[in-house]
Amino acid sequence: MLLESRVFLLLSVVFLTKHSLVAGFSQSLDSDFTFTLPAGQKECFYQTMKNDASLEIEYQVLDGAGLDVDFYLSSPDGQILASDFRKSDGVHTVETHDGDYMICFDNTFSTVSEKIIFFELILDNMGDTDNAEEWKEYVHGTDMLDMKLEDIMATINSVKARLGKSLQIQTVLRAFEARDRNLQESNYERVNVWSCTNLVIVLVVSGIQVYVLRSLFEDKRATRT
């Protein structure tokens, strides 16, 4: 039986806690999530979007046999916008309208191995511009300022965008590092198992060879006295 849970990602709360210092200037939201997808099951997440916004999703399979998973992204009306089959990672970007977008990861093709999956959402053009208009009222008519409010906003947005991109890159690199570490540990265990198996086989074969050689030189004729 497929497990399909409806999880609404409260990105606005994450944004307010992480970026409260530039709340009036930012129009980009981002969030990341890591979860375990059991064998033979499917997990779906729902994200509410607005008109003329942009939704970018990047995912990676960090651990599990094959490091692969089925993925699809569908619009509020049920149309499949992007899909991947048996892939370890992927990046998709879509333009959105009002409604809940469904993001699903499917592991029903695997009957034994569970998967650990990391994914990150980046939402653009989700913020309101009302705060910016309120800021303009405070500096209206202040001709003595050397820098206009638009210049300040552009500078802050530029700095915020660069910091956000750096954070995104660091998060993705951590995900890659976790996946590579899990892969190396799996290979290490596999090498140890096969090394022990080969050692046991060598010892058994050596014992058989010694026994066969001794039996060839034994004098089995009866001794008369």
N, C-alpha and C positions, 0 to 999 in steps of 0.2 A: 504494500500500500504506500502510495507516494505521500510524503510529508510536505505540505505547502503552507508555510506560515506567512501571514501578512504583517510585515514589519515596516512601519513608516519611519524613515530616517529624519530625525529632527535636526536638520542642519542649521536652522536659524539659531537654535540654542547654542550649538557648538560655536557658531560664528560670533555670537554676542559675548561668549565667555573668552574667546581667544583674541578677538579683534575689537574690543570695546573702545580702544583709543582712537580708531579711525572709523567709527560706526557711520559717520555722515558722509564718508567719501568712497566707500568700497561697494562694488557691485558684483563681487565674486565670492562664492562660498565653496568650501571643500571639506570633505570628511573621508575617513578611511575606516575599514572594518575587517577583522579577521575572524573566521569561524570554521568549525569542523562540519563537514558534509558527510554523513554516514553512507555506507554502501547501500546501493539500491534505493536511494531517496533523492528528492529534489527540494531545493530551498529557494524561495522567491522573496524579493524585497520590493517595496513600493515607494516611489519618490514623487511628491507633488511638485509640478512645474507650472510656469506661467507662460503667457504668450510671448513670442519673440525672444525666448531665453535659449540657452545652450546647455546641453547635458553631455559631459564627457565621463566615460567610465573606463578604468584600466584595472585589469584583474590578473592574478598570477596564482598558480597552484604551487603551494610551498612544500607540501609533503603528500605522500601517498603513492601507491604502485602506479607506474606509468606517467605520473605527474600530468594527468589530462582530465578534462571535464567538458561537458556540453554547456554552452551558454547561449542565451537569447534575450533580447531586449524588445519589448512590445509597447506600443502606444496605448493611450487610454481607450481607444476604440478596438483594441485587440490586434492591430496590424503588427507583424514582426518587422522591426526596423533593422536589427542586426542579429546575427547568429554565428556561432562557432561550434564545431564538432570535434571532440577529442583533442583539444588544444591545451597547452600548458599556460599560455598567457595571451592577452589581446587588449587592444585599445579601440574604442568606438566613440564617435562624437555625433550628436544629432541635434537639430533645431527643434524646439518644443512649442507646444501650445498648452492651454489650461487643461489640467487633468493629472491623473496618477499614472506614472510610467512604471511598468513591471520589469524587474531585473531578476532573471532566474538562472540558477546553476543546477545542472542535472547530472547526477551520478548513478542513474538507474542501470547503466550498462555494466557497472561493476557490482559483483555479488559478494565480494570479500573485503576489498580495500576501501577504507574511508579516506577522504581528502581534506587537507587543510588549505583553505582558500583565503587570499587577501584581495580586497578590491578597494579602489578609491574613486570617489565621485567629485567632479569639479563642475560647479554650476555658475554660469556667467549670466549677467543681466537680470539677476534676481532681486536686486535692491531697489528701493524707492529713491527718487530724486528730490523728495519734499524737504529732506534735511538740508540738502545743498541750497535750496531756495531760501530756507530760514537763515542760513549763514550769510547769504548775500544781503539780507536786510540789515544785519549788524554793521556791515562795512559800507553801506550805501552812502555815497557822498563823501567818503574819506579820501580825498584826492592827495592827501599828504603821504599816503602809503606808497612806498617804492614798488611794492609787489602787489599785484591784483589778486583777488581771491581765486580767480581761475588758475593763476600760476601756482598758488599754494596747493590747490586741489590736485592739479596735474602732477606736481612734485610728489605729494603724498601718495597719490594713486600709483605713480611709477615705482616708488620705494616699496609700497605694499605688494605690488605685483611681482617685483623681483624677489622679495622675501618669501612670498607665497610659492613662487616657482622653485626657489631653493629648498623650501620645506617639502614640496612635492617630490623633487628629485631625491632628497635624502630618504624620504619614506619609501620610494620605489627601490632605491639601492639597498635599504634594510631588508625589503622583501626578497630581492634577489639574493642577498647574503644568506638569509634564512633558508631559502630553497636550496642553494648550493651546499650549505652546511648539512641539511637533511640528506641530500644526495650523497655527500661524502661519507656521512655516518652509515648510511645504508650500504655503500660499497665496502666500507671498512668491515662491517659485520659479515658481508658476503665473502670477502677475502679470508677472514678468520675461519669461517665455517669450512670453506673448501680446503684451506691449509690443513686444518685438523683432519678432515676426511682423507686427504692425500697422505698425511702422516700415518694414519691408521692402516691405510691400504698398503703402504710401503712396509710397515712392520709385519703385517699378515703375510705379504708375499715373501719377505725375508725368512720368516719362520717356516713357510712351506718349502722354500728352496733348501734350507738347512735340513729339514726332515727328509726331503727327496734325496739329497746327496748322501746323507748318512745311510739311508736304506739301500742305496746302490752299492755301497762298500761293505755292508754287513754280510758275514758268512753264515748263511742259514743252514748249511749242511750239519747234520747231527754228528757229534764227536763221540767216537767209540773208545771205550777204555778196556 
